[in-house]
Amino acid sequence: MLPGYAVVDVEATGSSSRRHRVVEVAVVQLDAERRVQGEFSTLIDPEGPVGPTHIHGIEQHHLLPAPRFGGIAARLAALLRGRVLVGHNVGCDRAFLAAEFDRAGIVMPDVPTVCTMRLAEESFGAPYGLSLRACARAAGISGWAAHTALGDARASGQLFARCAPQDCGELAEAAAMPWPASVHMTGEGARWIARRAGFGPFAGAGNGDERDRRMVSSGRHGGA
């Protein structure tokens, strides 16, 4: 397996990984040179209320065709396996993913992580704050669909590439780290259902470039 990174972002029903659930997840795969290899995204049925629609833009009816996390766990694990986990405040995203994997009977390994929030603070300072929007602004990144999992994962990936951190052994560590085998991680699993272009908290509000909102295919397992 070639070394690389998995830039992740989740949208959730609240702020607690113990009490709340993931409603959308996205993974942008990067190679060792931080070039995009693939993009994957799906809505997820949280088996309850969707939470803060005013933030993530997801309403209950948007999730009618969405899979439960257990149905996409195998495919998601395959996308993350062997890769360094990257995200903006990545500890939060990892905690939500670990909690969802745990509910599916899977122990997520302690993979190496890189936090773009910390990288941006070290690289650019924090003239506008440490939110993804603020750090992206400091790095000269604009034009993404904010508060969508795929949009934020894309922005985090660009921020990671701009900061260009030195690999201190994380790639080799991630490549060698085993993921658990589980009966829950066999088979094709459920269909991945991507967010449709045009719905979201900032759709049409000038915060995302709709010309570049190339949503992942709604075919089985998504696409790049």
Buried (B, 14 or more C-beta within 10 A) or exposed (E): EEBBBBBBBBBBBEEEBEEBBBBBBBBBBBBEEBEBBBBBBBBBBBEEEBBBBEEBBBEEEBBEEBBBBBBBBBBBBEBBBBBBBBBBBBEBBBBBBBBBBEBBEBEBBEBBBBBBBBBBBEBBEBEEEBBBBBBBBBBEBEBBBBBBBBBBBBBBBBBBBBBEBEEEEBBEBBBEBEBEEBEBBEEEBBBBBBBEBEEBBBBEEEBBEEEEBEBBBBEEBBBE
